[in-house]
Amino acid sequence: MSLVQTEWWCLELPDEWSAEMEDDCVTISDCDGVSEIDITVVRKDGGDVDQDDLKQFAEDLIADGLEGETVSAGLASGLLFSYDDDDGAWREWYLGCHSLLIYITYNTEMEHKGLDDAMVDDILSTLIVLEENDLNDEK
């Protein structure tokens, strides 16, 4: 296991997965290169992220008729959307924790759909977000 850490969160990765940080996004890939997780964090000024904020960020998916499933990852909670398109199979999480909106995408080729879902869920279950007091100290 290895640890991926940013200024806002950390999580554990199995040995067959690796992470790269670029700008505001962390990309996590499996060893065979067919699956990828991207994690981006947006900080809300003046208050905690709520359901309305999550729905606003997911408005395109909701407008397309998709319904989000209520989920949690560590202390973060929010909505998960699953769908297929020309680029493959997708899962998108819109999570809130304190003043952070955590946007996570997972995609894979259609022929690999579902194969890494349990592993991705296990990875995201290790997500730890900084305590709100620590976030306030960062301002």
C-alpha positions as CSV (number, residue, x, y, z in Angstrom):
1,M,0.0,0.0,0.0
2,S,1.1,3.5,-0.7
3,L,-0.3,6.8,0.6
4,V,-1.4,9.7,-1.7
5,Q,-1.6,13.0,0.1
6,T,-2.6,16.6,-0.9
7,E,-3.2,19.7,1.2
8,W,-6.9,18.8,1.5
9,W,-7.1,15.0,1.7
10,C,-5.2,11.6,1.7
11,L,-6.0,8.0,0.8
12,E,-4.3,4.6,0.4
13,L,-3.6,3.0,-2.9
14,P,-3.0,-0.7,-3.5
15,D,0.4,-1.6,-5.0
16,E,-1.0,-2.1,-8.5
17,W,-2.3,1.5,-8.6
18,S,-0.2,4.7,-9.0
19,A,-0.9,8.4,-8.7
20,E,0.3,11.6,-10.4
21,M,-0.5,15.1,-9.2
22,E,-0.9,17.9,-11.8
23,D,-2.2,21.4,-10.9
24,D,-5.4,20.9,-8.9
25,C,-6.0,17.3,-10.0
26,V,-4.7,13.9,-8.8
27,T,-4.9,11.1,-11.4
28,I,-4.8,7.5,-10.1
29,S,-4.3,4.7,-12.6
30,D,-4.2,1.0,-12.5
31,C,-1.1,-0.9,-13.7
32,D,-2.6,-2.0,-17.0
33,G,-3.8,1.5,-17.9
34,V,-7.4,0.7,-18.5
35,S,-8.9,2.4,-15.5
36,E,-8.4,5.9,-14.1
37,I,-9.6,8.0,-11.1
38,D,-9.3,11.8,-11.1
39,I,-9.8,13.8,-7.9
40,T,-10.3,17.5,-7.8
41,V,-11.2,19.7,-4.8
42,V,-12.9,23.1,-4.9
43,R,-13.1,25.1,-1.7
44,K,-16.3,27.0,-0.9
45,D,-15.9,30.5,0.6
46,G,-18.3,31.2,3.5
47,G,-19.8,28.0,4.7
48,D,-20.1,24.3,4.2
49,V,-20.9,22.5,1.0
50,D,-24.5,21.4,1.0
51,Q,-26.8,19.3,-1.2
52,D,-27.8,22.3,-3.3
53,D,-24.1,23.0,-4.1
54,L,-23.6,19.3,-5.1
55,K,-26.6,19.4,-7.3
56,Q,-25.4,22.6,-8.9
57,F,-22.1,21.1,-9.8
58,A,-23.8,18.0,-11.2
59,E,-26.5,20.0,-13.1
60,D,-25.4,18.7,-16.5
61,L,-25.9,15.0,-15.5
62,I,-29.2,15.8,-13.7
63,A,-30.4,17.7,-16.9
64,D,-29.5,14.5,-18.9
65,G,-32.0,12.6,-16.7
66,L,-29.5,10.8,-14.4
67,E,-30.3,10.4,-10.8
68,G,-27.6,10.5,-8.2
69,E,-27.2,7.8,-5.6
70,T,-26.5,9.0,-2.0
71,V,-23.0,7.8,-1.0
72,S,-20.2,8.5,1.4
73,A,-16.4,8.2,1.3
74,G,-14.7,8.7,4.7
75,L,-16.2,11.8,6.2
76,A,-17.4,13.2,2.8
77,S,-20.9,12.5,1.6
78,G,-22.9,13.3,-1.5
79,L,-24.0,11.9,-4.9
80,L,-22.7,9.2,-7.2
81,F,-23.7,9.1,-10.9
82,S,-23.0,6.1,-13.1
83,Y,-23.4,6.2,-16.9
84,D,-21.9,5.0,-20.2
85,D,-21.0,7.1,-23.2
86,D,-18.7,6.9,-26.3
87,D,-15.6,7.3,-24.1
88,G,-16.5,4.3,-21.9
89,A,-18.1,3.5,-18.5
90,W,-18.2,6.4,-16.0
91,R,-18.8,6.9,-12.3
92,E,-18.8,10.5,-10.9
93,W,-18.9,11.5,-7.2
94,Y,-19.9,14.9,-6.0
95,L,-18.9,14.9,-2.3
96,G,-19.0,17.6,0.3
97,C,-17.0,17.7,3.5
98,H,-16.9,20.9,5.5
99,S,-16.1,23.7,3.0
100,L,-14.7,21.3,0.4
101,L,-16.4,20.0,-2.7
102,I,-14.6,16.8,-3.8
103,Y,-15.2,15.9,-7.4
104,I,-14.1,12.3,-8.3
105,T,-14.4,10.7,-11.7
106,Y,-13.7,7.1,-12.6
107,N,-13.7,5.8,-16.1
108,T,-12.7,2.7,-17.9
109,E,-13.2,1.1,-21.4
110,M,-16.6,-0.5,-21.9
111,E,-15.1,-4.0,-22.2
112,H,-13.7,-3.6,-18.6
113,K,-16.9,-2.1,-17.1
114,G,-17.4,-3.2,-13.6
115,L,-14.1,-5.1,-13.2
116,D,-12.5,-2.5,-10.9
117,D,-15.6,-1.1,-9.3
118,A,-15.0,-2.9,-6.0
119,M,-11.3,-1.9,-5.9
120,V,-12.3,1.8,-6.7
121,D,-14.8,1.6,-3.8
122,D,-12.1,0.2,-1.5
123,I,-9.7,3.0,-2.5
124,L,-12.3,5.7,-1.9
125,S,-13.3,4.2,1.4
126,T,-9.8,5.2,2.7
127,L,-10.3,8.9,1.9
128,I,-9.5,11.1,4.9
129,V,-10.3,14.8,4.7
130,L,-8.5,17.4,6.9
131,E,-10.5,18.6,9.9
132,E,-12.3,21.9,9.5
133,N,-10.0,23.5,12.0
134,D,-7.0,22.6,9.9
135,L,-8.8,24.0,6.8
136,N,-9.5,27.3,8.6
137,D,-5.8,27.5,9.5
138,E,-5.0,27.3,5.8
139,K,-6.9,30.6,5.0
